[in-house]
Amino acid sequence: MQQLELLIPYLPFILFGILGILVLLQLYYIYFSYGKLNTYKVETFQKEVDQPPVSIIICAHNEQDNLRAFLPYIMDQNYPQFEVILVNDCSDDDTPWILHEFAQKYPNHFKIVEIKDYIRLKNTKKYAVTMGIKAAKYEHLVFTDADCQPQSPNWLSEIVGAFTSGKEIVLGYSPYFKEKGFLNKLIRFETTHTAMSYLSYALKTNAYMGVGRNLAYTKTLFFKGKGFNKHMHIKSGDDDLFVNHNATASNVNIAIHPDAHVYSVPKKTWKSYYTQKARHAGASVLYQTKHKRMLATQLVSAVLFYTALITCLISYPSYWFIPVSFYMLRLISQYIIFSRIYRKLAVSDLLFWLPLLDFFYYFYICINGLFNRRKSKLSWK
């Protein structure tokens, strides 16, 4: 008890010291991780002479409206030779009729794979993706979703062009459409933050995930890695876990030229967004240990930074200038590094909201992850 009393005069120094350490951790991630993407020079891959034939694989479950709206952007790509494999995964809406219309309009490069309603296979996207890959006749595979719209008719040229010598995986970028409301801002911020992370680490030859809305890899790599066998027992992870388990220091490239962007329809309600993030959290438990440690350190240090910041302000208001200085140091560093990245990722409008979104994001993602990391039976649709 006496020893505790002796520590009381030093508590401010201890708390401010902890806050300082957490700031240093955050600055490390900002400058030495995200900084890699900040200095990356975005170039087009459309100039690549080699344009191999490619198979685009899309899985759809009750996507009649999205297929009508977005599939024409896929079919009208400015690329010499490609096929579209549309996997109809047990849809009970008008999807089959819409697909029939597209098959008649594009008889030479549109293929339908039907999955019948069967209780053990229903809602398993990995099975649908696998069926699409087996139906594909080309070595290079590009993946997107039914609710996605390529930014340009040159999207395919950009993604496939990134298969430069020795590359087996291409990581693209897929932002969400800009809409009104705070939820949309949070979704777009979270997507940008995730993209900053996986693209930066890919540039550091330490790729740990990709997003299936804009992703490409070779058929040879898929079968060499035995497909999704390592994580077939969970229903998520057809994109990030595949990359996590098959990426090496030399076989990954990124494609983030504006023409390579693929926009997607965001969730409209907090409940649907929560479910989506819960599904992603369930897959992250199977990341490689080094990646789980890396991501956990970044997330936990940010949450603890805000917690320590608030604690210092409440406990020692007369020393407000110390925690505020630490906060401003981190925030200014974010603006220095993020400004160029946000321009590259076409979300500069979010910079104004950065202080609020950053705070809300870390606590929301942390709470979601704590409740859902062990849930592995969330369906993909």
Phi and psi in degrees as a GROMACS rama.xvg file:
@    title "Ramachandran Plot"
@    xaxis  label "Phi"
@    yaxis  label "Psi"
@TYPE xy
-64.8401  -36.2253  GLN-2
-65.3123  -37.4556  GLN-3
-64.7566  -39.5577  LEU-4
-64.3903  -33.6552  GLU-5
-68.4653  -26.7421  LEU-6
-80.8248  -20.734  LEU-7
-54.7026  -44.3178  ILE-8
-63.1656  -22.16  PRO-9
-96.4312  -1.70605  TYR-10
-56.6114  -42.1007  LEU-11
-58.4294  -41.5482  PRO-12
-66.4371  -37.2652  PHE-13
-65.7081  -48.0529  ILE-14
-63.1433  -45.1945  LEU-15
-66.7276  -32.1231  PHE-16
-66.3037  -42.9335  GLY-17
-61.6644  -44.2003  ILE-18
-60.5296  -40.0309  LEU-19
-63.7656  -40.942  GLY-20
-63.5173  -42.3689  ILE-21
-64.72  -36.9249  LEU-22
-63.035  -42.8461  VAL-23
-61.5553  -41.1195  LEU-24
-61.1045  -44.4377  LEU-25
-65.2189  -40.0809  GLN-26
-65.4956  -33.7958  LEU-27
-60.6209  -48.1718  TYR-28
-64.2772  -41.0331  TYR-29
-63.7049  -48.8302  ILE-30
-85.949  -40.7095  TYR-31
-97.5057  -13.8063  PHE-32
-104.637  -64.6837  SER-33
-67.5458  -24.1275  TYR-34
-60.2314  -25.3827  GLY-35
-63.5936  -40.4316  LYS-36
-74.7153  -31.489  LEU-37
-59.3267  -41.3254  ASN-38
-91.2773  -5.13186  THR-39
-67.4333  130.561  TYR-40
-90.9816  113.842  LYS-41
-75.8422  122.945  VAL-42
-127.224  156.464  GLU-43
-83.3823  146.16  THR-44
-102.335  5.60963  PHE-45
-67.7884  -17.9287  GLN-46
-81.6221  -6.97962  LYS-47
-60.4726  130.299  GLU-48
-71.4358  -40.1294  VAL-49
-78.4851  115.934  ASP-50
-124.922  81.3746  GLN-51
-67.5826  153.845  PRO-52
-62.2412  150.363  PRO-53
-141.366  148.674  VAL-54
-109.193  124.355  SER-55
-96.9264  126.723  ILE-56
-115.577  125.411  ILE-57
-129.742  128.561  ILE-58
-104.312  136.045  CYS-59
-135.881  132.371  ALA-60
-130.546  107.225  HIS-61
55.7538  58.5111  ASN-62
-118.898  35.9329  GLU-63
-56.9245  -44.4565  GLN-64
-69.1827  -43.8804  ASP-65
-65.9069  -37.0105  ASN-66
-63.8416  -42.6818  LEU-67
-63.7891  -38.4019  ARG-68
-77.9673  -39.8353  ALA-69
-112.91  -22.7353  PHE-70
-60.5878  -34.6725  LEU-71
-58.4021  -32.0013  PRO-72
-66.7476  -28.8731  TYR-73
-76.5086  -45.2756  ILE-74
-68.347  -25.8865  MET-75
-98.2064  26.945  ASP-76
-67.4326  142.314  GLN-77
-85.8384  77.6833  ASN-78
-144.776  140.225  TYR-79
-63.6517  -40.7525  PRO-80
-148.176  113.749  GLN-81
-153.951  159.809  PHE-82
-128.034  153.016  GLU-83
-114.239  120.923  VAL-84
-100.862  111.959  ILE-85
-104.472  112.54  LEU-86
-93.2987  109.892  VAL-87
-86.968  102.871  ASN-88
-93.8493  84.4652  ASP-89
59.4947  34.6403  CYS-90
-69.2906  140.718  SER-91
-120.701  19.369  ASP-92
-103.906  -148.616  ASP-93
-89.5175  13.7422  ASP-94
-53.6612  -46.0825  THR-95
-58.2279  -37.9276  PRO-96
-70.8166  -38.5453  TRP-97
-64.7066  -42.2302  ILE-98
-64.4976  -36.258  LEU-99
-61.9996  -39.3914  HIS-100
-62.9507  -43.6071  GLU-101
-67.4592  -36.7748  PHE-102
-63.5566  -35.7858  ALA-103
-71.7184  -35.6863  GLN-104
-76.107  -33.9764  LYS-105
-124.265  68.5019  TYR-106
-66.394  -21.8447  PRO-107
-91.3766  -21.5899  ASN-108
-142.622  37.6329  HIS-109
-134.032  121.488  PHE-110
-126.244  135.549  LYS-111
-107.493  131.597  ILE-112
-114.814  119.18  VAL-113
-97.7812  129.839  GLU-114
-111.402  119.303  ILE-115
-79.4442  156.37  LYS-116
-69.4401  111.56  ASP-117
-140.99  127.967  TYR-118
-55.0885  -37.705  ILE-119
-77.93  -23.069  ARG-120
-104.859  -11.1039  LEU-121
-62.0838  135.873  LYS-122
67.4138  19.667  ASN-123
-102.684  99.8559  THR-124
-64.8726  -31.4519  LYS-125
-60.985  -37.9662  LYS-126
-64.9402  -42.9732  TYR-127
-62.8334  -44.0274  ALA-128
-62.337  -42.343  VAL-129
-61.9038  -41.5215  THR-130
-63.898  -37.133  MET-131
-65.629  -41.7026  GLY-132
-65.3429  -41.1908  ILE-133
-65.6042  -29.581  LYS-134
-81.5456  -16.4428  ALA-135
-71.9412  139.376  ALA-136
-100.737  -3.87523  LYS-137
-111.731  157.392  TYR-138
-72.6112  -39.0243  GLU-139
-90.6648  126.273  HIS-140
-116.601  133.263  LEU-141
-121.083  135.62  VAL-142
-118.419  139.857  PHE-143
-153.103  -178.903  THR-144
-114.959  166.714  ASP-145
-67.5468  -23.1442  ALA-146
-98.4978  25.3498  ASP-147
-113.895  144.338  CYS-148
-127.429  114.883  GLN-149
-60.0282  141.094  PRO-150
-66.6178  -26.5098  GLN-151
-147.523  154.694  SER-152
-68.8814  -5.84945  PRO-153
-99.2884  10.5469  ASN-154
-53.7801  -48.5285  TRP-155
-63.6894  -38.5852  LEU-156
-62.3196  -38.4151  SER-157
-68.0861  -47.5618  GLU-158
-67.4756  -49.1066  ILE-159
-70.48  -32.5135  VAL-160
-62.5657  -23.4736  GLY-161
-75.7371  -5.69119  ALA-162
-77.8409  61.7767  PHE-163
-73.9324  -179.224  THR-164
-50.5175  121.957  SER-165
82.2626  -2.03996  GLY-166
-87.0417  133.855  LYS-167
-117.706  -14.6311  GLU-168
-131.826  134.688  ILE-169
-122.057  123.506  VAL-170
-97.5376  118.957  LEU-171
-99.4394  -174.34  GLY-172
-127.564  134.066  TYR-173
-133.233  91.6033  SER-174
-77.043  170.813  PRO-175
-101.855  152.986  TYR-176
-59.5626  141.506  PHE-177
-79.9443  126.167  LYS-178
-135.886  178.29  GLU-179
-80.1408  156.183  LYS-180
104.916  155.169  GLY-181
-68.6738  -36.2523  PHE-182
-58.5132  -44.0373  LEU-183
-61.6951  -40.5744  ASN-184
-63.0411  -42.452  LYS-185
-65.0945  -43.7203  LEU-186
-60.7688  -45.4482  ILE-187
-67.7045  -36.8661  ARG-188
-65.6725  -46.0574  PHE-189
-61.4087  -41.4492  GLU-190
-64.4147  -41.2863  THR-191
-64.1835  -43.7346  THR-192
-62.6029  -43.7935  HIS-193
-62.363  -44.0491  THR-194
-63.9217  -43.481  ALA-195
-54.9342  -41.3064  MET-196
-70.3364  -55.7278  SER-197
-70.5557  -29.6267  TYR-198
-71.763  -41.018  LEU-199
-63.3031  -44.8122  SER-200
-70.3421  -29.3354  TYR-201
-64.4158  -39.6708  ALA-202
-66.5856  -26.2638  LEU-203
-88.2158  15.5897  LYS-204
57.8023  35.5123  THR-205
-137.582  50.0672  ASN-206
-61.1707  135.991  ALA-207
-127.731  -10.1854  TYR-208
-165.53  168.144  MET-209
-146.277  171.323  GLY-210
-115.838  126.135  VAL-211
-66.7826  -9.93647  GLY-212
-73.4815  -17.3666  ARG-213
-158.986  83.1753  ASN-214
-147.025  148.372  LEU-215
-144.252  143.927  ALA-216
-157  173.633  TYR-217
-91.1547  151.96  THR-218
-64.6832  -35.8412  LYS-219
-59.6616  -43.3993  THR-220
-63.9683  -39.599  LEU-221
-59.5871  -48.391  PHE-222
-77.7492  -30.5201  PHE-223
-64.2484  -36.9422  LYS-224
-86.896  8.975  GLY-225
60.0976  39.2547  LYS-226
57.5515  -127.604  GLY-227
-103.985  19.358  PHE-228
-57.1737  -34.4325  ASN-229
-68.895  -21.6595  LYS-230
-138.959  29.5542  HIS-231
-66.8422  -18.3655  MET-232
-74.9402  -11.1397  HIS-233
-115.863  152.208  ILE-234
-88.4617  -13.0019  LYS-235
-103.684  174.917  SER-236
94.6147  13.6119  GLY-237
-65.7369  -20.4002  ASP-238
-106.998  -61.2297  ASP-239
-67.9282  -40.3029  ASP-240
-70.5052  -34.3456  LEU-241
-62.3349  -45.9545  PHE-242
-64.5691  -43.998  VAL-243
-58.3602  -36.2891  ASN-244
-91.4425  -11.9319  HIS-245
-122.025  -9.39823  ASN-246
-75.8454  143.604  ALA-247
-124.01  -178.682  THR-248
-70.1468  -13.7322  ALA-249
-128.604  -3.59196  SER-250
-104.934  12.2361  ASN-251
-118.998  139.274  VAL-252
-131.972  161.679  ASN-253
-118.93  152.502  ILE-254
-135.217  102.732  ALA-255
-128.475  19.0148  ILE-256
-57.7732  146.497  HIS-257
-50.191  -33.9041  PRO-258
-69.6906  -15.9372  ASP-259
-91.8736  -5.44921  ALA-260
-71.1739  144.594  HIS-261
-126.36  115.88  VAL-262
-86.7201  148.712  TYR-263
-131.685  158.279  SER-264
-79.7925  122.897  VAL-265
-78.8676  161.985  PRO-266
-66.4002  148.453  LYS-267
-100.348  -18.8343  LYS-268
-127.543  156.086  THR-269
-63.8135  -34.1338  TRP-270
-64.7677  -46.5833  LYS-271
-67.2931  -34.9992  SER-272
-68.2757  -40.6199  TYR-273
-60.386  -43.7565  TYR-274
-63.4477  -41.228  THR-275
-61.1175  -47.2046  GLN-276
-68.8554  -31.224  LYS-277
-63.0624  -40.4723  ALA-278
-63.2313  -41.3047  ARG-279
-66.4588  -39.8341  HIS-280
-63.4226  -34.276  ALA-281
-65.069  -28.9378  GLY-282
-80.5574  -30.7706  ALA-283
-64.2534  -20.2312  SER-284
-66.6869  -16.7165  VAL-285
-100.858  8.30124  LEU-286
-62.8862  159.588  TYR-287
-58.9832  148.931  GLN-288
-56.5546  -41.9398  THR-289
-63.5386  -33.0043  LYS-290
-76.5739  -38.0147  HIS-291
-62.9467  -41.3777  LYS-292
-65.7759  -43.1999  ARG-293
-61.85  -48.5477  MET-294
-70.6629  -37.8231  LEU-295
-64.5637  -41.1067  ALA-296
-61.7806  -42.6382  THR-297
-64.9431  -45.718  GLN-298
-67.9045  -49.6456  LEU-299
-65.8287  -39.782  VAL-300
-64.5916  -33.8118  SER-301
-69.8928  -43.7469  ALA-302
-64.1184  -43.01  VAL-303
-67.0649  -33.3791  LEU-304
-59.5116  -49.4192  PHE-305
-65.6547  -37.8228  TYR-306
-63.8211  -45.6327  THR-307
-67.1238  -36.2702  ALA-308
-60.2095  -49.6178  LEU-309
-64.9059  -41.0208  ILE-310
-60.6384  -43.5821  THR-311
-64.7154  -41.3299  CYS-312
-65.7115  -38.5707  LEU-313
-76.0181  -41.7638  ILE-314
-76.8012  -35.1899  SER-315
-134.212  69.0295  TYR-316
-61.6076  -26.8791  PRO-317
-69.7662  -18.4991  SER-318
-105.927  31.5442  TYR-319
-54.9488  -30.285  TRP-320
-67.3874  -22.7453  PHE-321
-72.4585  -56.8185  ILE-322
-63.0393  -35.3053  PRO-323
-64.3822  -38.002  VAL-324
-63.8768  -42.9945  SER-325
-61.5719  -43.0146  PHE-326
-61.9665  -45.3548  TYR-327
-66.4447  -34.9784  MET-328
-61.1772  -44.8922  LEU-329
-67.2797  -44.3878  ARG-330
-64.7196  -44.9198  LEU-331
-62.3511  -39.157  ILE-332
-62.8321  -39.7936  SER-333
-61.3275  -45.5843  GLN-334
-63.2675  -39.1314  TYR-335
-61.0438  -46.5069  ILE-336
-84.3058  -40.7857  ILE-337
-74.3855  -27.2438  PHE-338
-56.4123  -49.6432  SER-339
-68.7439  -37.3015  ARG-340
-64.7922  -43.2696  ILE-341
-62.9831  -34.2791  TYR-342
-66.2844  -41.4839  ARG-343
-64.4717  -33.1024  LYS-344
-98.4051  9.49662  LEU-345
60.6381  41.5599  ALA-346
-135.282  36.6638  VAL-347
-58.797  -26.7901  SER-348
-63.6296  -20.5053  ASP-349
-79.2965  -12.9785  LEU-350
-60.0415  -36.8929  LEU-351
-61.2259  -34.2656  PHE-352
-94.1618  4.71283  TRP-353
-52.957  -49.0262  LEU-354
-56.8954  -44.5192  PRO-355
-72.2232  -46.6716  LEU-356
-65.508  -38.7506  LEU-357
-62.498  -45.4517  ASP-358
-62.6344  -49.1286  PHE-359
-66.1616  -40.0312  PHE-360
-58.7256  -49.7634  TYR-361
-64.9382  -40.9558  TYR-362
-72.8515  -36.7949  PHE-363
-66.4243  -47.4168  TYR-364
-65.6464  -39.0091  ILE-365
-64.2341  -46.6877  CYS-366
-64.0097  -43.7349  ILE-367
-59.695  -45.633  ASN-368
-63.7131  -39.3976  GLY-369
-62.5195  -36.5146  LEU-370
-83.7507  -19.9884  PHE-371
-125.598  1.56683  ASN-372
-61.9799  -27.3701  ARG-373
-99.2035  5.9966  ARG-374
-92.2058  118.883  LYS-375
-119.243  6.24751  SER-376
-115.748  35.0363  LYS-377
-89.9251  126.508  LEU-378
-71.4286  159.388  SER-379
-83.4921  -16.0124  TRP-380
